[in-house]
Amino acid sequence: MIIGSKQTIRLHISDNVTIALSNLTKNSKLNEFAVTVLSNVTRGHKIAVKDIAKGENIIRYGQIIGQALQDISIGEHVHVQNMGMSEHHQDYAFSVQSDPLPTIETARSFNGYHRQNGKVGTRNYIGILTSVNCAGSVARFIEEAANKENFLQDYPNIDGIVPIVHSTGCGMSNQGEGYETLHRTLTGYADNANFGGILLVGLGCEVLQVSSLVDQQPSSAFRYMTIQSEGGTRKTIAKGLQELHLLAKEANKATRAPAPVSELMVGMQCGGSDGYSGITANPALGHASDLLVQHGGTSILSETSEIYGAEHLLTRRAVSKEVGQKLIDRIHWWEDYCARNGGEMDNNPSPGNKNGGLTTILEKSLGAVAKSGRAPLTDVYLFAEKIDKKGFVFMDSPGFDPCSVTGQVASGANLIIFTTGRGSVSGYKPVPCIKLATNTEMYTRLQEDMDLNCGDIVTSGVSIEEKGEQLFELLIRIASGEETKSEALGFGGAEFVPWQIGAVM
């Protein structure tokens, strides 16, 4: 239930705060709540609509988002100065709300690239994948050399060449979580359906050996080499160009053809969130996610540290207790991970999130989970683990967006949808990224970077369902080749960020 006026919006009848929809000045009257605002309050921030005693729970979305650090008077601005987070206990109620969504009778399709392994890509790139940081510059040199000879003019069906470079691959243990996570990430990228060909380049002496990443013989879609074996930088560049031509001849044969929407796997992200995120863009994405699942597709929620405090909303939708417990096991892993590294789970929201009106991780998480819609939770996966089930799933990851998206792409995502309230800018080659603005003011200011405005849910009364349907149609067009704003700007060359776990030696 949504209760509000033109000045504010209250998201649930039990909430003791309302959200400002515009900048309010001291002594403004909120007639619907018989409230006088006691100080200036910025758009997206919270105002008490009841007197709240010290230690009392503060409620938004009908859920606990924190506790009052002091007595809070009706009309008072509720934020970091008077609200904090204490221990919270959740009733996981495994699977009590795991109801399947209605089926869709009319199948939808998109135009994608059909791969020999049965997957379908939304783009057709050639990747230069590196096993170690030491090979990163050479990978970029190979791309630069290809660009100098106008390499792609002979291969019009190829979208580009993507060097996949990173900061690790050596100075690490050759076993354990860190090594296994990086290995999954690199092999997952090599297998992503948006690559029509992969050239794997290593140095030769690194911990993560090229041989450990190779499970097939060289082919027209996969080639590999090491700089040391080729005889150094210049010889590797020359050999790399030869290999790229072999890959491109095969990749260029691919053309777009109809494919069922069930072949789409969408990674869902939010970054630079604000007080509108859980009201507009995130629930609109949740509705689009449900539509995708109803068509047999897959949507991936991630950022484990940003569902903390709202995990009970997901365990209730798990298809089984075992699936729900897998999520709770990851939550416990994160609690231990933070403790042994001197961190804490409420280290989030970021300063930008707080400026936008979010106060605690509980509040942020409740808004973030809205991206998941209502579909049952089919399974829970490790970071970069291959996703082998359809429907709505969860993949463990940090809340750091480039790292989280890296894991989703490695897991198989061929499309990313990213909601933002403050104005995040990024892209994730080889996968197109659709950017959703949570508020109209930011969309107007940054519309060269934003693909869809969800702020009109508040400013113009557009329903969440209508906006979700607009997004669903947009994702089909983007999957079929329409360019996103981040693609037009050239993003995607710096956002490959594997999750580094463990000691750097």
Backbone torsions as a table, in degrees:
resi	resn	phi	psi	omega
1	MET	NA	137.5	178.1
2	ILE	-118.5	123.4	179.5
3	ILE	-122.0	128.9	-179.5
4	GLY	-171.0	-179.1	174.7
5	SER	-126.1	-174.9	176.3
6	LYS	-67.5	-18.7	-177.4
7	GLN	-90.7	-32.4	-175.7
8	THR	-144.3	170.4	175.8
9	ILE	-139.2	129.4	173.7
10	ARG	-108.4	128.7	-166.0
11	LEU	-89.2	-15.5	-179.7
12	HIS	-154.0	146.5	-176.0
13	ILE	-59.7	-26.4	-178.4
14	SER	-88.8	-4.1	-177.7
15	ASP	-65.4	140.1	174.3
16	ASN	-103.5	11.9	172.7
17	VAL	-132.6	154.6	172.3
18	THR	-123.9	158.9	-172.7
19	ILE	-108.4	128.6	178.9
20	ALA	-68.8	132.0	178.5
21	LEU	-97.2	-6.2	174.3
22	SER	-153.6	168.5	177.3
23	ASN	-67.2	122.5	-178.0
24	LEU	-107.8	140.6	179.4
25	THR	-96.8	159.2	177.5
26	LYS	-54.1	137.4	179.1
27	ASN	77.7	7.1	171.7
28	SER	-60.3	145.8	-179.1
29	LYS	-103.0	125.4	172.2
30	LEU	-102.0	89.4	-168.7
31	ASN	-62.1	-36.9	-176.2
32	GLU	-61.8	-31.8	-179.0
33	PHE	-104.2	3.0	-175.4
34	ALA	52.4	47.7	-175.6
35	VAL	-120.2	136.7	169.6
36	THR	-106.3	124.4	-178.2
37	VAL	-70.7	127.7	-171.2
38	LEU	-87.5	-11.8	178.2
39	SER	-156.3	170.6	174.9
40	ASN	-63.3	136.1	-179.3
41	VAL	-131.2	128.5	-178.0
42	THR	-80.4	147.8	175.7
43	ARG	-48.8	135.2	179.7
44	GLY	91.4	-9.9	-178.7
45	HIS	-93.2	167.9	-171.7
46	LYS	-99.9	145.7	176.3
47	ILE	-128.9	133.7	178.5
48	ALA	-70.0	131.7	176.1
49	VAL	-107.6	4.3	173.1
50	LYS	-143.4	159.1	168.6
51	ASP	-69.0	133.0	-176.9
52	ILE	-122.6	121.2	-177.2
53	ALA	-78.4	153.4	175.3
54	LYS	-53.5	130.5	-179.0
55	GLY	87.9	-10.7	-179.9
56	GLU	-76.1	148.0	178.8
57	ASN	-68.8	142.3	172.4
58	ILE	-102.2	129.5	-168.9
59	ILE	-115.6	128.1	171.6
60	ARG	-139.8	146.3	-173.7
61	TYR	61.4	14.8	-173.3
62	GLY	75.0	15.3	-176.8
63	GLN	-128.9	157.1	178.3
64	ILE	-73.8	127.0	176.1
65	ILE	-114.3	-3.6	179.2
66	GLY	161.3	-172.0	178.9
67	GLN	-128.9	152.6	177.6
68	ALA	-72.1	127.6	177.7
69	LEU	-81.6	-13.9	178.7
70	GLN	-157.3	171.2	174.7
71	ASP	-61.1	132.9	-179.3
72	ILE	-118.1	125.7	-178.4
73	SER	-86.6	152.0	175.1
74	ILE	-56.4	133.9	-178.0
75	GLY	91.0	-4.8	-177.3
76	GLU	-84.1	145.6	174.2
77	HIS	-66.9	127.6	-178.4
78	VAL	-108.0	113.8	-178.2
79	HIS	-161.5	-154.1	-171.1
80	VAL	-61.6	-24.1	-177.2
81	GLN	-73.9	-18.9	-176.7
82	ASN	-141.3	10.8	-178.2
83	MET	-137.8	139.0	177.9
84	GLY	-144.0	-175.4	-179.6
85	MET	-119.3	132.2	175.3
86	SER	-117.4	-173.2	178.5
87	GLU	-57.7	137.6	178.6
88	HIS	-127.4	144.8	-179.2
89	HIS	-122.1	134.2	-175.6
90	GLN	-117.5	146.4	170.7
91	ASP	-97.4	106.6	-173.2
92	TYR	-70.9	-29.4	174.3
93	ALA	40.8	56.0	-173.7
94	PHE	-48.9	125.4	167.6
95	SER	70.4	8.5	-176.6
96	VAL	-70.1	-19.0	-179.7
97	GLN	-120.6	29.5	-177.2
98	SER	-87.4	63.4	-178.4
99	ASP	-95.4	128.5	179.6
100	PRO	-64.3	147.9	177.0
101	LEU	-75.3	155.9	175.3
102	PRO	-59.4	144.9	179.4
103	THR	-79.1	155.5	178.1
104	ILE	-102.3	127.2	-177.0
105	GLU	-84.1	-32.1	-178.4
106	THR	-96.8	111.0	-178.0
107	ALA	-72.8	144.3	175.4
108	ARG	-110.7	157.7	-179.9
109	SER	-135.9	164.9	171.5
110	PHE	-135.9	166.6	178.7
111	ASN	-98.7	110.0	-176.7
112	GLY	-130.1	179.7	-179.5
113	TYR	-98.4	116.1	-176.8
114	HIS	-84.9	123.8	-179.3
115	ARG	-98.5	161.5	-177.3
116	GLN	-63.6	-26.9	-179.4
117	ASN	-84.3	5.5	177.3
118	GLY	95.8	-12.4	178.5
119	LYS	-76.5	163.2	179.5
120	VAL	-128.5	126.5	179.3
121	GLY	-94.4	155.3	173.6
122	THR	-98.2	-11.0	176.0
123	ARG	-140.5	167.1	-177.7
124	ASN	-132.6	82.3	-179.2
125	TYR	-103.5	161.3	164.5
126	ILE	-107.9	130.4	-179.5
127	GLY	-105.5	140.8	169.7
128	ILE	-108.5	97.0	-173.2
129	LEU	-91.6	135.9	-179.1
130	THR	-113.1	140.7	179.1
131	SER	-83.4	-18.8	-172.5
132	VAL	-154.5	154.8	178.6
133	ASN	-56.1	-33.8	-177.0
134	CYS	-61.8	-19.7	179.1
135	ALA	-97.0	-0.8	-173.7
136	GLY	-63.4	-46.1	-178.8
137	SER	-64.6	-41.6	179.5
138	VAL	-62.9	-38.9	176.5
139	ALA	-59.7	-42.9	178.2
140	ARG	-67.7	-37.3	177.5
141	PHE	-61.3	-39.5	178.6
142	ILE	-62.9	-44.2	177.8
143	GLU	-61.5	-45.1	-179.4
144	GLU	-61.3	-40.6	178.6
145	ALA	-63.9	-39.5	177.9
146	ALA	-64.5	-40.7	179.8
147	ASN	-65.8	-35.9	-179.8
148	LYS	-64.2	-31.5	179.3
149	GLU	-95.7	16.8	179.8
150	ASN	49.9	50.1	-173.4
151	PHE	-51.7	-44.7	-170.2
152	LEU	-76.7	-11.0	-179.0
153	GLN	-63.6	-23.7	178.4
154	ASP	-90.5	-4.2	-175.9
155	TYR	-133.3	73.4	-172.1
156	PRO	-66.8	-16.5	-179.2
157	ASN	-89.3	2.2	-179.9
158	ILE	-100.9	131.5	-176.0
159	ASP	-78.4	-22.0	-179.8
160	GLY	159.2	176.6	176.3
161	ILE	-111.0	130.1	-174.6
162	VAL	-120.7	106.6	170.6
163	PRO	-72.1	126.4	178.7
164	ILE	-105.2	94.2	-176.0
165	VAL	-114.9	156.1	-174.1
166	HIS	-154.9	-177.4	-171.3
167	SER	-108.4	13.6	-174.5
168	THR	-136.9	-158.0	-177.0
169	GLY	106.1	-12.3	176.1
170	CYS	-149.4	176.1	-175.9
171	GLY	63.0	33.6	-177.2
172	MET	-144.5	163.7	175.7
173	SER	-67.5	150.5	177.8
174	ASN	-91.6	20.1	176.0
175	GLN	-158.0	167.1	178.3
176	GLY	96.4	-176.4	-172.5
177	GLU	-56.5	-46.3	-175.8
178	GLY	-62.4	-47.2	-179.4
179	TYR	-65.0	-46.1	-178.0
180	GLU	-63.6	-37.6	180.0
181	THR	-66.3	-45.1	178.6
182	LEU	-64.6	-41.8	179.8
183	HIS	-60.7	-44.5	178.0
184	ARG	-61.2	-39.5	-176.4
185	THR	-65.6	-46.9	-177.5
186	LEU	-69.2	-43.5	178.9
187	THR	-67.1	-33.4	177.4
188	GLY	-65.5	-41.9	176.9
189	TYR	-62.9	-42.7	179.9
190	ALA	-60.2	-26.7	-175.8
191	ASP	-98.4	-0.4	-176.3
192	ASN	-66.4	137.5	-174.4
193	ALA	-66.2	-15.2	179.7
194	ASN	-82.4	-2.6	173.1
195	PHE	-101.2	125.1	173.6
196	GLY	-88.6	-11.2	177.9
197	GLY	-166.1	150.2	-178.6
198	ILE	-132.1	129.6	167.9
199	LEU	-110.0	115.6	-179.0
200	LEU	-96.7	125.1	-177.7
201	VAL	-123.0	127.1	174.3
202	GLY	-122.2	172.5	172.8
203	LEU	-82.5	-52.6	177.4
204	GLY	137.5	-29.8	-175.6
205	CYS	-114.4	8.6	-174.2
206	GLU	-72.0	164.4	177.7
207	VAL	-64.1	-48.2	179.8
208	LEU	-84.5	89.9	-174.4
209	GLN	-69.7	143.3	176.0
210	VAL	-54.7	-39.2	-178.0
211	SER	-59.6	-29.3	-180.0
212	SER	-74.3	-18.4	-179.3
213	LEU	-95.9	-6.1	-174.4
214	VAL	-104.4	116.7	176.5
215	ASP	-119.0	18.4	-179.7
216	GLN	-150.5	161.8	175.4
217	GLN	-77.2	156.6	175.3
218	PRO	-52.9	140.2	-177.0
219	SER	-145.4	-178.1	179.9
220	SER	-71.3	-9.5	178.5
221	ALA	-116.0	-5.9	-176.7
222	PHE	-149.8	121.8	177.3
223	ARG	-131.5	157.0	179.0
224	TYR	-151.4	155.9	179.8
225	MET	-166.2	165.6	174.5
226	THR	-123.7	147.9	-176.8
227	ILE	-64.5	-41.1	-178.7
228	GLN	-64.6	-40.4	-179.4
229	SER	-70.8	-32.7	-178.3
230	GLU	-78.2	-16.0	177.1
231	GLY	101.8	22.2	174.5
232	GLY	112.4	-174.1	-170.5
233	THR	-63.8	-55.5	-173.8
234	ARG	-63.2	-42.2	-179.8
235	LYS	-67.6	-33.3	177.9
236	THR	-68.8	-39.0	177.5
237	ILE	-62.4	-46.2	-179.6
238	ALA	-61.7	-45.4	179.0
239	LYS	-66.1	-37.5	179.6
240	GLY	-60.9	-40.5	177.6
241	LEU	-62.9	-41.5	176.9
242	GLN	-60.0	-44.1	-179.0
243	GLU	-66.0	-37.7	179.0
244	LEU	-61.9	-39.5	178.8
245	HIS	-64.0	-39.1	177.2
246	LEU	-63.0	-43.2	178.9
247	LEU	-66.0	-42.4	-174.9
248	ALA	-67.4	-35.8	179.2
249	LYS	-59.1	-38.6	179.1
250	GLU	-77.3	-46.5	-177.3
251	ALA	-62.7	-32.0	-178.0
252	ASN	-69.3	-16.0	178.0
253	LYS	-70.8	-20.4	-177.0
254	ALA	-74.3	135.1	173.3
255	THR	-131.8	157.5	-179.4
256	ARG	-68.9	139.3	177.8
257	ALA	-145.8	154.8	-177.9
258	PRO	-58.6	140.2	176.9
259	ALA	-143.0	148.1	178.4
260	PRO	-66.9	147.4	178.3
261	VAL	-59.2	-19.8	177.3
262	SER	-61.7	-15.7	178.5
263	GLU	-86.0	0.0	176.9
264	LEU	-85.8	135.4	174.0
265	MET	-125.8	111.2	-170.8
266	VAL	-107.3	121.7	171.7
267	GLY	-84.9	128.6	-177.3
268	MET	-106.5	130.1	-176.8
269	GLN	-136.4	154.9	166.6
270	CYS	-137.5	140.4	-179.2
271	GLY	-152.1	150.7	-173.8
272	GLY	57.9	46.8	-174.9
273	SER	-72.4	159.4	175.8
274	ASP	-139.7	-173.7	-177.7
275	GLY	-65.8	-14.7	178.2
276	TYR	-88.9	-16.9	-171.1
277	SER	-55.5	-45.1	-178.4
278	GLY	-80.2	-0.6	-178.6
279	ILE	-105.5	-34.7	-170.8
280	THR	-117.5	-81.6	-169.8
281	ALA	-65.0	-41.7	-177.0
282	ASN	-65.9	-48.1	176.3
283	PRO	-66.5	-30.5	175.5
284	ALA	-64.6	-42.6	175.2
285	LEU	-63.5	-36.5	176.8
286	GLY	-60.2	-39.9	178.3
287	HIS	-67.9	-41.4	177.1
288	ALA	-63.9	-37.6	176.6
289	SER	-60.9	-43.2	177.9
290	ASP	-62.1	-41.2	178.1
291	LEU	-62.0	-41.7	178.2
292	LEU	-62.0	-45.9	179.4
293	VAL	-62.5	-40.2	178.5
294	GLN	-62.6	-27.0	177.3
295	HIS	-89.3	8.2	176.7
296	GLY	90.6	4.8	-179.0
297	GLY	-85.0	-172.6	-175.6
298	THR	-129.0	133.7	172.8
299	SER	-123.4	141.9	-174.0
300	ILE	-118.9	118.4	169.4
301	LEU	-95.5	141.6	-179.3
302	SER	-140.7	-154.2	179.4
303	GLU	63.5	67.5	-174.8
304	THR	-57.2	-39.1	-179.8
305	SER	-67.7	-11.5	179.8
306	GLU	-111.7	13.7	165.2
307	ILE	-114.3	2.7	-177.5
308	TYR	-61.1	125.4	-176.2
309	GLY	97.4	-14.9	177.7
310	ALA	-120.5	9.7	-176.6
311	GLU	-62.3	-26.3	-179.9
312	HIS	-65.2	-24.7	177.6
313	LEU	-71.9	-23.7	178.2
314	LEU	-89.8	-40.1	-179.7
315	THR	-63.2	-30.6	178.6
316	ARG	-67.2	-23.2	-179.8
317	ARG	-99.9	1.4	-179.9
318	ALA	-64.6	142.9	-177.6
319	VAL	-70.6	-15.9	177.4
320	SER	-155.8	162.6	176.1
321	LYS	-61.7	-35.0	-179.2
322	GLU	-62.8	-41.5	178.2
323	VAL	-66.8	-44.0	177.5
324	GLY	-60.5	-39.8	-179.3
325	GLN	-67.3	-31.9	176.9
326	LYS	-60.5	-37.7	178.1
327	LEU	-67.8	-44.6	179.8
328	ILE	-64.4	-34.7	176.2
329	ASP	-61.1	-38.3	177.7
330	ARG	-69.4	-37.4	176.2
331	ILE	-59.7	-46.1	179.2
332	HIS	-63.9	-38.4	176.7
333	TRP	-59.3	-42.8	-179.4
334	TRP	-65.9	-38.9	177.7
335	GLU	-61.0	-42.4	177.6
336	ASP	-68.4	-41.8	-179.8
337	TYR	-58.2	-45.8	179.0
338	CYS	-65.8	-43.4	-177.5
339	ALA	-61.8	-42.8	-176.6
340	ARG	-77.6	-11.2	177.3
341	ASN	-110.5	12.7	175.8
342	GLY	72.0	24.5	178.4
343	GLY	-111.0	-176.1	176.7
344	GLU	-148.2	149.8	-175.6
345	MET	-64.5	-25.4	179.8
346	ASP	-90.4	19.5	172.8
347	ASN	-68.5	-10.5	175.7
348	ASN	-109.7	146.9	7.8
349	PRO	-70.3	161.5	178.1
350	SER	-78.7	169.0	175.8
351	PRO	-55.2	-39.1	178.8
352	GLY	-65.9	-39.3	176.5
353	ASN	-60.5	-42.8	-178.1
354	LYS	-67.8	-38.1	175.4
355	ASN	-61.9	-29.5	179.3
356	GLY	-83.5	-4.0	174.2
357	GLY	116.0	-4.8	179.2
358	LEU	-88.4	136.1	-171.5
359	THR	-109.7	-47.0	-176.9
360	THR	-124.4	164.7	176.5
361	ILE	-64.8	-29.3	177.3
362	LEU	-62.0	-44.3	179.7
363	GLU	-65.5	-44.7	179.9
364	LYS	-63.5	-42.7	-177.1
365	SER	-64.0	-41.3	-179.7
366	LEU	-61.8	-37.4	175.8
367	GLY	-71.5	-37.1	-178.4
368	ALA	-66.6	-38.8	-178.8
369	VAL	-64.9	-20.5	178.4
370	ALA	-60.2	-21.1	177.8
371	LYS	-63.6	-21.1	-172.7
372	SER	-84.9	-5.4	179.0
373	GLY	65.1	-138.9	-176.5
374	ARG	-121.8	-2.4	-173.6
375	ALA	-64.3	150.9	175.2
376	PRO	-61.3	147.6	176.3
377	LEU	-83.4	109.7	-172.3
378	THR	-77.1	-39.6	-179.3
379	ASP	-166.5	169.0	179.6
380	VAL	-127.1	132.5	-173.9
381	TYR	-123.2	153.7	171.2
382	LEU	-71.5	164.8	176.4
383	PHE	-55.8	126.2	176.2
384	ALA	67.9	9.3	177.4
385	GLU	-73.7	139.1	-178.7
386	LYS	-60.3	124.5	179.0
387	ILE	-86.3	119.6	-172.8
388	ASP	-118.8	13.0	178.2
389	LYS	-127.5	148.4	176.5
390	LYS	-85.5	166.5	177.6
391	GLY	101.6	-163.6	178.0
392	PHE	-86.9	125.8	-177.8
393	VAL	-132.3	167.8	176.6
394	PHE	-122.2	135.5	173.4
395	MET	-119.5	124.8	-179.4
396	ASP	-62.1	135.6	176.2
397	SER	-167.1	163.0	167.9
398	PRO	-66.8	170.4	176.0
399	GLY	-84.0	-8.5	178.4
400	PHE	-67.1	114.0	-165.9
401	ASP	-57.5	-50.0	-178.8
402	PRO	-59.3	-37.0	178.3
403	CYS	-68.2	-44.9	-179.4
404	SER	-62.8	-44.1	178.7
405	VAL	-64.8	-38.3	177.1
406	THR	-54.7	-44.5	178.0
407	GLY	-64.1	-40.8	-179.9
408	GLN	-64.8	-41.8	178.2
409	VAL	-64.2	-41.7	177.9
410	ALA	-63.8	-31.4	179.1
411	SER	-76.3	-13.8	175.8
412	GLY	127.4	-0.3	-178.7
413	ALA	-59.2	133.6	174.0
414	ASN	-112.8	9.5	176.0
415	LEU	-158.1	141.6	177.4
416	ILE	-121.6	136.7	172.0
417	ILE	-121.4	128.2	-167.7
418	PHE	-128.8	117.2	176.5
419	THR	-95.2	143.9	-179.6
420	THR	-150.6	141.0	178.3
421	GLY	-106.7	-27.6	-179.1
422	ARG	-93.3	-24.7	176.7
423	GLY	115.4	50.8	178.0
424	SER	-65.0	141.9	176.6
425	VAL	-128.5	127.0	-179.6
426	SER	-176.9	171.2	175.4
427	GLY	-153.0	164.4	-167.4
428	TYR	-139.7	61.4	176.2
429	LYS	-52.8	135.6	15.1
430	PRO	-93.5	13.7	-171.4
431	VAL	-109.5	127.8	177.8
432	PRO	-67.4	147.3	-177.3
433	CYS	-124.3	121.0	177.1
434	ILE	-93.0	125.9	-178.5
435	LYS	-102.3	128.7	178.2
436	LEU	-110.9	127.5	175.6
437	ALA	-89.2	132.6	-178.8
438	THR	-80.7	-21.2	-176.8
439	ASN	-138.8	149.6	-173.6
440	THR	-68.0	-36.3	-178.5
441	GLU	-60.0	-46.9	179.5
442	MET	-68.1	-40.1	178.4
443	TYR	-57.4	-44.5	-179.5
444	THR	-63.1	-39.2	-177.7
445	ARG	-74.0	-33.1	-174.1
446	LEU	-122.6	34.4	-172.5
447	GLN	-69.9	-13.4	172.3
448	GLU	-70.3	-16.8	-179.9
449	ASP	-108.1	-17.8	-174.0
450	MET	-100.8	134.5	-178.6
451	ASP	-89.8	-27.7	-176.0
452	LEU	-150.6	133.6	176.7
453	ASN	-92.5	121.9	174.8
454	CYS	-103.2	-0.9	179.2
455	GLY	-65.0	-21.6	-179.6
456	ASP	-71.2	-6.6	170.2
457	ILE	-62.2	-35.2	178.4
458	VAL	-91.8	-46.5	-171.5
459	THR	-77.5	-26.9	-174.9
460	SER	-124.9	2.7	177.4
461	GLY	75.2	17.8	175.5
462	VAL	-64.8	136.1	-178.3
463	SER	-77.2	156.2	176.6
464	ILE	-60.1	-39.4	-179.9
465	GLU	-64.6	-43.4	179.4
466	GLU	-63.1	-42.3	179.4
467	LYS	-67.4	-37.8	177.0
468	GLY	-63.2	-37.5	177.7
469	GLU	-68.8	-37.9	174.5
470	GLN	-59.7	-43.4	-179.6
471	LEU	-65.5	-40.2	179.4
472	PHE	-60.8	-42.7	177.7
473	GLU	-65.6	-38.0	179.1
474	LEU	-65.1	-43.0	-178.1
475	LEU	-64.9	-32.6	176.4
476	ILE	-66.7	-41.3	178.7
477	ARG	-66.2	-42.4	178.5
478	ILE	-64.7	-42.8	178.6
479	ALA	-61.2	-28.0	-178.6
480	SER	-87.4	-0.9	174.2
481	GLY	124.6	-11.6	176.8
482	GLU	-60.7	139.2	-174.2
483	GLU	-82.0	137.4	173.7
484	THR	-83.4	166.2	178.4
485	LYS	-63.0	-40.1	-179.2
486	SER	-67.9	-33.6	175.8
487	GLU	-67.3	-41.8	180.0
488	ALA	-62.2	-32.8	-179.8
489	LEU	-83.3	-10.8	177.5
490	GLY	90.1	15.6	178.6
491	PHE	-68.4	157.8	173.5
492	GLY	124.0	-2.5	-178.4
493	GLY	-91.8	-9.5	-175.3
494	ALA	-127.2	5.6	-170.8
495	GLU	-102.4	9.2	174.0
496	PHE	-81.0	109.2	-174.0
497	VAL	-133.9	88.2	175.0
498	PRO	-60.9	148.2	179.2
499	TRP	-78.0	115.3	179.5
500	GLN	-92.1	111.8	178.6
501	ILE	-114.8	131.5	175.8
502	GLY	103.7	179.2	-174.6
503	ALA	-72.9	141.5	168.5
504	VAL	-94.5	120.7	-169.4
505	MET	-103.2	NA	NA
